[in-house]
Amino acid sequence: MTFSTSRASAAAGPAAGREPAVKPGKTAAGPEFGALAQASILIVDDEPGMRNFLVRTLGPRCKLVDEAADTDQASRKLDSNRYDVVILDNIMPGKNGVDWLAEQRAVGFFADAILITAYADLDTAIQALRAGAADFVLKPFRSNQILNAVARCLDRVRLQRENYVLRYALRASSDRTFLRDNLIGQSAATLRVRETIARVARLPTSVLLTGASGTGKEVAARSIHSLSDRADKPFVPVNCAAIPPEMIEAELFGHIKGAFTGADSGREGLFLYAHGGTLFLDEIGELPLPMQSKLLRVLEDRRVRPVGSEREVPVDLRFIFATNAELQKEVEKGRFRADLFYRLNVMQIHLPLLKDRGDDVQELAAIFMSKLSAQLGMPPVPIDASVRAALASYDWPGNVRELRNLIERTLILGAFPDDFAGPRNDGQSAPADSLAELERRHILGVLKEANGNREEAARRLGISRKTIDRKCALWDV
């Protein structure tokens, strides 16, 4: 918590419950308050003069400024709107600001609160801190002080959310080096996908991306986000299969303090962190059935209820979903809700297999070679005609992710694996193998490099562990 004071002593206020009026002053001209332009502010104060001053100060600079004359009115506004910052008077008839703030924290209020008061005693400061106030502004104050306090709150929350989302994205994705904001390639299949993305990106419609693992569904999702009117807002990727079922509700919806064992403090969930931007739910077919019904309600109402909270919070989100499963079959088997499937399947974009993208494999291989060689600090390995022929003939069961991993392994070893190395020592071209044989040798080679660890081999190849097990059983390995 920070304490903002003017040059006038706060202790000079009256002894009784009414607080002095604000000392008028000019707004600071120095700092830029860019974040204010998108901010929603709620002012809670029983004095009309104070509310008018704050509205005049913040109104021209903020997206939304609401006001409430008492805590009951403020509670009703919190039930129907989402605010970035609440500016709260402490001494009010009925219930003081600190007590009201503590009550709101207990039922799921996460926004920063700035307490304004004329009494700078230690007791009030400690109570405000315990109630969860982010700043403490002492009367009388000037307009630049409240603007700075709001700007600090917005900046702190932005950094906190960006840090959490970044750490989450780093945990969730092992393929960060090739995630891009656009799809690479000039094949007919890729051009069709790009054209569809361009048409749908600026619409608010939810999108379902389908396709095998490694075909670039997250790349497509990022491309949709970057072409939308939410491009300057958060893009939050969530891998539903990577979150333990018992944790996924708290991760997505957030939770209040004490909602479950270990919840020592409240926290916003990924739905709220993505507010105003795009939420990408990957592997949506792996979402547990109880969570599917909760997601359906969010899609219909655009409101989320943090775990343990009594309040639903409105959210403004663009949803993009992805799956490598056939959801229609999952519905028939009773593993996916039919009503949710029909809600998701409004606009579907299918990502083609790498083997169906023609010369895109050559372009992607060259890009990966250039980027990864710079990243690893290793000289690029030439991609000669024989290697290009092998790349073109291979079946790529792990799609783009497998190609990326092949290039990285090639850079580390200094040469392409035998299956892609082209001419043999005698100068004669190697006999052409069937695609099935090339696939078998490549997978077994990676499995050998991983010392028989099928989980690690699957990660390197960009395919599932189940695929490795099925192939090995087929080959009697």
Number of C-alpha atoms within 10 A of each C-alpha: 13 14 14 16 18 14 8 12 14 20 13 13 18 12 10 7 12 15 21 16 15 17 13 11 11 9 14 13 8 7 10 10 17 11 16 22 14 14 19 19 25 23 25 27 25 20 17 12 12 18 20 14 16 20 20 13 18 23 18 12 18 18 14 18 20 17 21 20 17 21 23 13 12 20 15 11 16 18 14 12 14 21 20 19 23 25 26 29 26 26 20 19 14 9 13 15 26 23 14 17 23 18 13 19 19 18 19 24 27 22 20 20 25 27 24 24 23 27 22 19 10 9 10 15 20 12 14 24 18 12 20 20 26 22 24 25 25 23 25 22 23 19 19 17 18 23 20 17 20 27 20 17 19 21 15 14 17 14 11 13 19 17 12 14 20 14 11 16 17 12 11 17 15 12 14 10 12 17 15 15 16 17 17 17 18 15 14 13 18 20 15 15 16 20 10 15 21 15 11 17 20 15 13 13 14 20 24 25 23 23 18 20 22 25 23 26 28 22 18 24 29 24 20 27 27 19 17 21 14 19 16 11 15 19 24 21 24 23 19 21 17 14 16 11 15 9 9 18 22 20 19 22 23 25 25 24 19 14 18 12 7 8 13 11 11 22 20 21 21 22 23 25 25 24 19 19 24 28 24 26 22 25 20 23 24 18 20 18 15 11 14 19 15 15 19 17 14 17 18 9 12 15 19 23 19 28 25 18 21 15 18 20 22 20 20 15 20 22 20 26 24 26 20 19 16 12 20 16 11 15 16 11 10 11 16 22 21 15 12 17 18 11 15 22 16 11 14 15 20 18 21 18 20 27 18 16 17 15 16 21 23 17 13 18 19 16 16 21 24 16 16 20 19 12 10 11 11 14 14 20 18 12 18 10 10 15 19 17 14 18 20 18 16 20 18 25 22 24 23 24 22 22 23 25 19 22 25 20 16 18 20 17 11 14 16 20 17 12 18 21 16 21 14 11 8 7 8 9 11 14 9 10 13 12 14 11 13 18 18 14 14 20 20 18 17 21 20 13 12 15 11 13 12 20 16 16 23 22 17 23 26 24 21 15 16 12 14 19 15 11 16 15 10 9 10 7 8
